[in-house]
Amino acid sequence: MSLFSTGCSAGSSSSAAKGSDAEPVAATSNALAPQLAVAAAPAGAGAPSAVAHPGGGSDGAPAPKAAKSALKVASFDQRSGRAVIAGPTGGGAAKKPKGIAPQPSKSGQPPQSAPGAQGAQPGGAEANSVAVGDVIASAPAPGAPSGLLAKVTKVLGTTDKGTEVNTAPATLDALLGDSEAKGSVPVDPSSVKVVPLLPGVKASWTKPDGIHVGPQGAKVPLGNLRLDVGASIPTPPGSPVKAEASAAGYVQLAPEVDFSYNGKGVGSTGGPGTASLALSGDWSSAWELKGQAVATTADKPIKLPFAKLHADPVIQVGPVPVVVNLDLTCYLQVDAEGKISVDVKQELKGDFKVGGSYSWGKGWTPISSSQMNATPVTATASAAGKVKATLGTEASVGLYGAVGVSANLAPYLRAEAEGTATASSNGSASASGKWAAYGGVDLTGALQAQLKIFGTPLFERRIPVDILHREWKLAGGEGTVSKAAKKR
C-alpha cells in the first residue's frame, strides 16, 4: 500500500540509506505498472469511497495515487454539482483542510473558504479532510444513485453534516493513474431490480445457500436470472381477419461486466494506453410462437416490452469503487405479412459479448460476439405468409451514470409458407406449396461519447457496433397434391 501511495514500484531502488530523510524515488516510465485486483465490492461495505490528492508522477504521467478513504458522500445535488462530504462518524467529523477558515456567510449564502484555500492540500493531507483538487470516487450515495466520480473545485465550508464543496466531473485516469487492472465481475441476480411491464412476468434466481426465489419448477443455475413470460399478440388494427397468436417462454441470462485499464504507454496524451468496457454472459431461452398471424406489420412491427431490469453493481478496482450502471429491457416483437398459421418452438443456449476497446493511437473500436446453439422442438406452418417473432434484450452499460455502450441482442424465430392451387369445372385440381422455419440472432449496438470517463480522447459521434447476424434452418417441407378429373 505504501508503494501504491508513493507511486513507486516493487522494482524501484534508491541510493538513500535507510532511515534518511530523502524523498522516495518516483517510478520511472520503465517500471512495471502497479497491478490492481478487480472484484466485486465486499458485501456490507456500505458506500465505499476512494480519494486521489493533487499531484502526478515525476515524468508528467499520471501516478497511482488513489487510496481508500473513510470519507462518505452525505449528499449530492446533480444539477449544481454541490456535495457534502462527511467523515467516518458522519456529521462534522470531516476535518477542514489545514489553513482553511470558513468566512461568515453573506445573506444566506453558504460559508466561503478563506483566500488561499484552493490548492491548500497538495499532499500530506489529513486522512479525513477534503481540499480543492481532490478526486473522489464513491459507491451509490444520497443524491448519487449511480455513484459519484467528481473533482473538488471549491471548498465552501462546514455544516452539521460535513464539508460542503463544489465539484466538477472527473475521469478514472485521475484515480487509477499508471496502474493496470483487468477482470470480469458477475452481476448478482438478487441485486437486479425487475419491473414487470406485462401481466404474468415472473423473475427467479437461486441463492448461494440453494434457496430458490421465484416460480416453482423453474430450474435456475446459481448466478443466473430467469424471466418467464406469456403474452398474447393482438391482431393489428384494420386486419381483414380477427385472430391472435400467442408467445410464451423464458429468458435466462448471467450478465458479467468486463473491465480493463492500462495507464502505461500514453505518450503525451495524458490518458491511458488501453481500456475496455463490455457486457458479456451466458444466455439461454425457450419460447413458442403459436396461432395465426394475419395482415401486415412490416411498416410498424408489434413490439411488446415485458420487463425492465436495473442494477448498479460496484466493482472494486484496487482501492477505487467503480460503479457500473446496467439497464436491460426484455421485449417481444412480431413482424407478419399475409396470413399464416404457425407452431414453432425453439430452445437456445449460448453466450454474448458487446462493448468497446480503446488503444492509444487507434481510439475506440467496438466489441461484438455471440455464439448460439439452437434446438428445434416443434416447427409447422400452413397457409401463405411470413412471420418473425423476436424475444430480445436491449441493454446499456455505463459508469457513474454515463452510458458508454448500448446493445440489442435479438434471438428470433421466423417462418414462411407459400402455396398455389388450381381447379377446373371438370373436377381436376392440384395444390403445391412449401414452408420453412428458421432460428437466428442479431446483435447490434453503439459506443457512446461518455466512454471519455476513462480519460480517453472524446469522439464526436456514436460508433456503431459491427452488426452480427446468424441464421439457421429449423425445419421445412414441400409437396404437390393432385386430383384427377371426374369421368363422364
RAVEN-V971379 format. One line per field, one symbol per residue. ss: DSSP state (~ for helix, > for strand, _ for the rest). phi: phi as a letter, one per 40 degrees, with the letter a starting at -180 (. if undefined). Layout:
BEGIN
ss: ???
phi: ???
END
This chain:
BEGIN
ss: _~~~~~____________________________>>_>>>________>>>>_____________>>>>__>>>>>>____>>>>>____~~~_>>________________________________>>____>>>>__>__>___>>>>>>>>>>>>__>>>>>>>>___~~~~___>>>>>>>__~~~_>>>>_____>>>>>_____>>___________>>>>>>>>>___________>>>>>>>>>>>>>>>>>>___________>>>>>>>>>>>>>>>>>>>>________>>>>>>>>>>__>>>>__>>>>>>>>>>>>>>>>>>>>>>>>>>>>>>>>>>>>>>>>___>>>>>>>>>>>>>>>>>>>>>>>>>>>>>>>>>>>>>__>>>>>>>>>>>>>>>>>>>>>>_____>>>>>>>>>>>>>>>>>>>_~~~~~~________>>___>>>>>>>>>>>>>>>>_____
phi: .cccccgcbcccbbccccgccccdcccccccccdcbcbaccdcgcgbcabbbcdhbcccgccbcbcadbccbccaabcccgcbbbbccbgfcccccddgbbccdcbfgccdcccdgccgcbcigcccbbbadgcbbbbcdadgbcbgbbabcbacchbbcbiccbcbbdbbcccbcfccbaaibbcccdccccbbcbbcgcbbaabcdcgccbhccgccbcdgbbbbcabbccccddgccbcabbbbaiabbabcbbcbaaaccgcgbcgbccaaaaabaicbaaaabbahbbbgbbdcadcbbcbabbaabcbccbfcccbcbbbbbbcabbbbbagbabbabbabbbiaaaaibbbbcgbgcbcbaaabbbbbcbaaaaagbibabbbbbbcbbbabfgbcbbbabcbcababaaaabababccgcaaaaaaaabbbaabbbiacbccccccgcdcccacbccdcbbbaaccaiaaabbbbccccc
END
